[in-house]
Amino acid sequence: MKIRPATPDDALPLARLHVAAWRAASRGLVPDEFLDGLDVDARAARFGSWLAAGEAENHVAEEDGELWGWLTLDGCRDPDLDPQTTGEIWGIYLAPARWRQGLGRTLCRYGEEILRSRGYTTATLWVFAGNERARRFYEAMGFFADGASKSLDFGVPLEAIRYRKALGVETAS
């Protein structure tokens, strides 16, 4: 498995991966109408523009030319945290066929290392409150729910909770 920076040429395979991951992970949490309405081509166009503009930092995990995972991260977007010291993992998406095989751990650690190398001392991420699988995963990775929450509208309001982790930036001896 190779992890590399995403390029605009990755837009269509990323859109396919993103839609498949969302549908598999969010069925039962997000309304079916929303999930069934996800359009791969529309997402690919948006992702292509997003990647070309360099919005956020994006990396893909690929093997034999097939994209299996996507990591997106950047500075923290939350107004109550210091963007100079707090980075955010905006998302980790895996092809459902690659769940529970260690790729999520690999991408999460990779993202933490990128944030640490940028000088961030804390990482955050957001998870649907009802996504127990994701919550267990991030807790196993050392993140903890810090008490912050927000409501997201997917045709119905859904609660997302913020997770946080100290990155333990190393200092020179």
Residue, then its C-alpha position, 0 to 999 in steps of 0.5 A: m500500500k502506498i500513500r501519496p498526495a492526491t491530485p485532480d486526476d484522482a477526483l473520479p476514483l475519490a468520488r466513487l470511494h467517498v460515495a461507497a464509504w458514506r453509504a456503507a458507514s452512514r446507512g441507518l444514521v443519515p437518511d436513505e434519501f440523502l445517501d441514495g442521492l449522492d452523485v458520483d459525477a457531481r462529487a468528482a467535479r467538486f473534488g477535482s476543483w477542490l484538489a486543483a485549488g489546493e483546499a486542505e491537504n489530501h492523501v490517498a492510499e493506493e495499491d496496484g493503481e486502485l484507491w482504497g483510502w483517502l485522508t483529508l486534513d488541515g488547520c482546525r476550522d473550529p472557532d473555539l480552538d487555536p488554529q495555530t496549535t490545533g490541526e484537524i483530520w477532516g476525514i478518513y474514508l476507506a473502501p468498505a472492502r478494506w475496513r478492519q484491515g489496518l488501513g484506517r489506523t495507517l491513515c490516521r497515524y499518517g495524518e497525525e504525523i503530518l499535523r505534528s510535522r506542521g507544528y500542531t500540538t493537538a488534533t481534532l476530528w468530528v464524528f456522528a454521535g450515533n456512529e459507534r464504529a467510528r467512535r470506537f476506532y478513534e478512541a482506540m487511536g487515543f482520541f477522546a470526546d472533548g464535550a463539543s458538539k454541533s448539529l448537521d443538517f442532512g434532511v434531519p438534524l444529526e449530532a456530531i461530536r468533536y474528538r481531540k488528541a494531544l500530538g506530543v510534538e517532539t522537541a530537540s534535545 
